């Protein structure tokens, strides 16, 4: 037999203290303390919270985008922008924007944007925002611009604005579901 501890009285080891906390509903019990009861209790104690966390994550997984989804889409957008690839830009858009802006219309929009900015050298990390929208600094050939990007739950672009004046009502480089 191993070491024994009285959980209602004096605890002879840390394992006994943990077991006492794990079995609060027992007023008086005598346990044989070897290594396996502590390991078993650690395992059982971890299963309930872990399963609750996993269930929460799985249920919210369909609603939440990944932590790097916005920056990944912004980088893909800049690659398509610099390549003047309207077809690739069309693939990045949400279905509502794809219907609103066919590839030939996107080619015209890209032309208007590139007149304003030229090529984009680099993109900052979002300076403000959340997982589904962000404000970026865009370092282009002519000067620094602001970019507002919003994605949906499927990580597709639903709003894109590239400007040097956020307060202006007339935006030359904008694709949005709001228009």
DALIN-V219870 format. One record per residue. N is the residue number from 1. PHI is phi as a letter, one per 30 degrees, with the letter a starting at -180 (NA if undefined). Layout:
n:N phi:PHI
n:N phi:PHI
This chain:
n:1 phi:NA
n:2 phi:c
n:3 phi:d
n:4 phi:b
n:5 phi:b
n:6 phi:c
n:7 phi:d
n:8 phi:d
n:9 phi:c
n:10 phi:d
n:11 phi:c
n:12 phi:c
n:13 phi:a
n:14 phi:d
n:15 phi:e
n:16 phi:d
n:17 phi:d
n:18 phi:d
n:19 phi:d
n:20 phi:d
n:21 phi:d
n:22 phi:d
n:23 phi:c
n:24 phi:d
n:25 phi:d
n:26 phi:c
n:27 phi:d
n:28 phi:b
n:29 phi:b
n:30 phi:c
n:31 phi:b
n:32 phi:d
n:33 phi:c
n:34 phi:c
n:35 phi:d
n:36 phi:d
n:37 phi:d
n:38 phi:d
n:39 phi:d
n:40 phi:d
n:41 phi:d
n:42 phi:d
n:43 phi:d
n:44 phi:d
n:45 phi:d
n:46 phi:d
n:47 phi:d
n:48 phi:d
n:49 phi:d
n:50 phi:d
n:51 phi:d
n:52 phi:d
n:53 phi:d
n:54 phi:d
n:55 phi:d
n:56 phi:d
n:57 phi:d
n:58 phi:d
n:59 phi:d
n:60 phi:c
n:61 phi:d
n:62 phi:d
n:63 phi:c
n:64 phi:c
n:65 phi:c
n:66 phi:d
n:67 phi:d
n:68 phi:c
n:69 phi:d
n:70 phi:d
n:71 phi:d
n:72 phi:d
n:73 phi:d
n:74 phi:d
n:75 phi:d
n:76 phi:d
n:77 phi:d
n:78 phi:d
n:79 phi:d
n:80 phi:d
n:81 phi:d
n:82 phi:d
n:83 phi:d
n:84 phi:h
n:85 phi:c
n:86 phi:d
n:87 phi:d
n:88 phi:d
n:89 phi:d
n:90 phi:d
n:91 phi:d
n:92 phi:d
n:93 phi:d
n:94 phi:d
n:95 phi:e
n:96 phi:d
n:97 phi:d
n:98 phi:d
n:99 phi:d
n:100 phi:d
n:101 phi:b
n:102 phi:d
n:103 phi:e
n:104 phi:d
n:105 phi:d
n:106 phi:d
n:107 phi:d
n:108 phi:d
n:109 phi:d
n:110 phi:d
n:111 phi:d
n:112 phi:d
n:113 phi:d
n:114 phi:d
n:115 phi:d
n:116 phi:d
n:117 phi:c
n:118 phi:i
n:119 phi:d
n:120 phi:c
n:121 phi:d
n:122 phi:a
n:123 phi:b
n:124 phi:d
n:125 phi:d
n:126 phi:e
n:127 phi:d
n:128 phi:a
n:129 phi:k
n:130 phi:b
n:131 phi:d
n:132 phi:c
n:133 phi:a
n:134 phi:a
n:135 phi:c
n:136 phi:c
n:137 phi:c
n:138 phi:c
n:139 phi:c
n:140 phi:c
n:141 phi:d
n:142 phi:d
n:143 phi:a
n:144 phi:c
n:145 phi:b
n:146 phi:c
n:147 phi:b
n:148 phi:c
n:149 phi:b
n:150 phi:b
n:151 phi:b
n:152 phi:c
n:153 phi:d
n:154 phi:c
n:155 phi:i
n:156 phi:c
n:157 phi:d
n:158 phi:c
n:159 phi:a
n:160 phi:b
n:161 phi:b
n:162 phi:b
n:163 phi:a
n:164 phi:c
n:165 phi:b
n:166 phi:d
n:167 phi:d
n:168 phi:d
n:169 phi:d
n:170 phi:c
n:171 phi:c
n:172 phi:d
n:173 phi:b
n:174 phi:b
n:175 phi:b
n:176 phi:a
n:177 phi:d
n:178 phi:d
n:179 phi:d
